[in-house]
Protein backbone atom coordinates (compact mmCIF):
# COMPACT_ATOMS: atom_id res chain seq x y z
CA UNK A 1 0.00 0.00 0.00
CA UNK A 2 2.80 2.40 0.89
CA UNK A 3 4.60 1.67 -2.39
CA UNK A 4 1.42 2.37 -4.35
CA UNK A 5 0.92 5.67 -2.56
CA UNK A 6 4.56 6.63 -3.15
CA UNK A 7 4.25 5.88 -6.87
CA UNK A 8 1.07 7.95 -7.04
CA UNK A 9 2.75 10.92 -5.34
CA UNK A 10 5.89 10.68 -7.49
CA UNK A 11 3.80 10.53 -10.66
CA UNK A 12 2.13 13.81 -9.65
CA UNK A 13 5.47 15.39 -8.81
CA UNK A 14 6.99 14.48 -12.19
CA UNK A 15 3.92 15.71 -14.05
CA UNK A 16 4.04 19.06 -12.25
CA UNK A 17 7.81 19.30 -12.70
CA UNK A 18 7.43 18.89 -16.47
CA UNK A 19 4.85 21.69 -16.62
CA UNK A 20 6.99 23.89 -14.37
CA UNK A 21 10.11 23.42 -16.50
CA UNK A 22 8.15 24.25 -19.66
CA UNK A 23 6.88 27.41 -17.98
CA UNK A 24 10.33 28.43 -16.74
CA UNK A 25 11.89 27.79 -20.13
CA UNK A 26 9.10 29.84 -21.75
CA UNK A 27 8.02 26.95 -23.94
CA UNK A 28 4.87 26.88 -26.02
CA UNK A 29 1.98 25.75 -23.80
CA UNK A 30 0.94 22.16 -24.53
CA UNK A 31 -2.61 23.11 -25.47
CA UNK A 32 -1.53 25.56 -28.19
CA UNK A 33 -0.71 24.27 -31.67
CA UNK A 34 1.67 26.80 -33.22
CA UNK A 35 0.80 25.62 -36.75
CA UNK A 36 -2.89 26.28 -36.12
CA UNK A 37 -2.09 29.72 -34.74
CA UNK A 38 0.01 30.54 -37.80
CA UNK A 39 -2.81 29.28 -40.03
CA UNK A 40 -5.26 31.58 -38.26
CA UNK A 41 -2.94 34.54 -38.77
CA UNK A 42 -2.52 33.70 -42.46
CA UNK A 43 -6.30 33.47 -42.88
CA UNK A 44 -6.67 37.20 -42.21
CA UNK A 45 -7.27 39.11 -45.43
CA UNK A 46 -4.13 40.95 -46.53
CA UNK A 47 -1.65 38.81 -44.58
CA UNK A 48 1.00 37.35 -46.87
CA UNK A 49 3.20 35.53 -44.35
CA UNK A 50 4.18 35.33 -40.70
CA UNK A 51 7.57 34.61 -39.17
CA UNK A 52 9.49 34.91 -35.91
CA UNK A 53 6.42 33.61 -34.08
CA UNK A 54 7.03 33.08 -30.39
CA UNK A 55 4.36 31.85 -27.98
CA UNK A 56 4.82 31.34 -24.26
CA UNK A 57 2.93 31.51 -21.01
CA UNK A 58 3.78 34.26 -18.58
CA UNK A 59 2.72 32.55 -15.36
CA UNK A 60 0.77 29.56 -16.57
CA UNK A 61 -2.43 31.48 -17.21
CA UNK A 62 -1.65 34.36 -19.57
CA UNK A 63 -0.46 33.29 -23.01
CA UNK A 64 1.63 35.72 -25.03
CA UNK A 65 2.60 35.89 -28.70
CA UNK A 66 5.09 37.99 -30.60
CA UNK A 67 5.31 37.80 -34.38
CA UNK A 68 6.36 39.57 -37.54
CA UNK A 69 3.51 39.74 -40.03
CA UNK A 70 4.10 40.56 -43.71
CA UNK A 71 1.07 42.42 -45.04
CA UNK A 72 0.03 43.65 -48.46
CA UNK A 73 0.97 47.30 -48.74
CA UNK A 74 -2.60 48.54 -49.15
CA UNK A 75 -3.50 47.16 -45.70
CA UNK A 76 -0.70 49.10 -44.02
CA UNK A 77 -2.72 52.30 -44.41
CA UNK A 78 -4.78 51.16 -41.40
CA UNK A 79 -2.34 49.16 -39.25
CA UNK A 80 -4.52 49.22 -36.13
CA UNK A 81 -7.40 47.60 -37.99
CA UNK A 82 -5.04 44.89 -39.30
CA UNK A 83 -3.64 44.25 -35.82
CA UNK A 84 -7.15 44.02 -34.37
CA UNK A 85 -8.20 41.52 -37.04
CA UNK A 86 -5.21 39.34 -36.20
CA UNK A 87 -5.71 39.69 -32.44
CA UNK A 88 -9.33 38.57 -32.74
CA UNK A 89 -8.09 35.38 -34.43
CA UNK A 90 -5.51 34.88 -31.66
CA UNK A 91 -8.16 35.10 -28.95
CA UNK A 92 -9.68 31.90 -30.34
CA UNK A 93 -6.41 30.19 -29.40
CA UNK A 94 -6.50 31.60 -25.84
CA UNK A 95 -3.71 34.09 -26.58
CA UNK A 96 -4.53 37.11 -24.47
CA UNK A 97 -1.61 39.40 -25.24
CA UNK A 98 0.26 39.85 -28.49
CA UNK A 99 2.86 42.13 -29.98
CA UNK A 100 2.63 42.21 -33.75
CA UNK A 101 5.18 43.86 -36.00
CA UNK A 102 3.61 44.58 -39.37
CA UNK A 103 5.96 44.60 -42.34
CA UNK A 104 5.40 45.52 -45.97
CA UNK A 105 5.88 42.98 -48.73
CA UNK A 106 9.07 44.64 -49.93
CA UNK A 107 10.63 44.91 -46.49
CA UNK A 108 11.03 42.03 -44.15
CA UNK A 109 13.32 41.77 -41.14
CA UNK A 110 14.70 38.71 -39.41
CA UNK A 111 16.74 35.74 -40.50
CA UNK A 112 13.72 33.85 -41.84
CA UNK A 113 13.00 36.73 -44.21
CA UNK A 114 16.55 36.78 -45.48
CA UNK A 115 16.29 33.11 -46.40
CA UNK A 116 12.85 33.60 -47.99
CA UNK A 117 14.07 36.52 -50.10
CA UNK A 118 17.06 34.52 -51.38
CA UNK A 119 14.80 31.78 -52.77
N, C-alpha and C positions, 0 to 999 in steps of 0.2 A: 504494500500500500504506500509506504514512504517513497519507494522508488518511482512509482507511478505519479505521485504528487510532485516529486522533484523534476521528472521529465516534463510534466505539464507546465511547471513554473519556468523551467529553462527554455521551453518552446516559446513562451510569451516574451521572455527576455530577449531572445534572439530576433524575434519578429519586430519588437520595438527598437532594438539596436539597429536593424537594417533601415527602418524608416528614419531613425534619428541621423544615421550617417548620410543618407540621401539628402536630408534637410540641411545638414551642416555643410555638405559638399555642393549645395545649391543645384542638385540634380532636378531633372524634369519630374514632376509628380507622377506617380504610377498611373493615375486615372486620366492623364492627359496624353493624347496621341498627337505628337508633333506634326505628323504628316496630315492628319485631319485638320489641325489648326492652320497649317500652310494652305491646304485646299480651300478652307473657308476664306482666308485672306485673298487668295487668287480668284475667288468667285465674285469679288466685288468689282462692279463695272469700272473700268479704267485702270485696274491694277494689271501690270505686265508681269512682274515677278517679285519675289520676296527672298531676302537673304539675311545672313547674320541674325537668325532668329534664336533668341535665348528665352527659355521659360524656366522659372524656378518658383519655389514657394518661400515666402518671407519668413513665416513662423509656423507653417503647417496649415494655415487657413487662408491666407491671402496669396493668390497666384499672380505672378508678374511676368510680363512679356516685354522684350525689346526687340525691334526689328527694323531693317531697312526695306522700304517698299518702293519699287520702281513703278512710276505712274505715268500714264500718257500725259503729255504736256498740257493738253487742254483742261485736264482735271486739276492741275496745279493752281489754276486761277482761284479756286476755293478750297484751300488745303484743309481748313477746319471741317468742312463738310465731308471730305474724303476720309479724314481721320475718324470722324464720328461713324461713318459707314463701316469702317473696319472694326472699330471698337464694339459696335453692336454685334458683329459676327463673333468677336472674341468672347463676349459675355455668355454666349451659348456654350462655350467650353470652360466656363467657370473662371475665366481670367478677368480679374477685377481691375487691375491696373496695367496700363501699357504705355510705353514710350515708342512712338513711331516716327522714324525719319523718312520723310518722303523725298524721293529722288526723281529727277526727270530721266527720260529714256536715254538721252545723250550723255548724261553724267551719272556715274555710279561709283560709289566708294566701297572700299573693302576688298579683301583678297579674292573673295568669290567673284566679284565683278570683274576683276582683272582677268581671271581665267575665262569668264564668260565672253568678255570682249575679244580675247585672243582667238576664240574658236571661229 
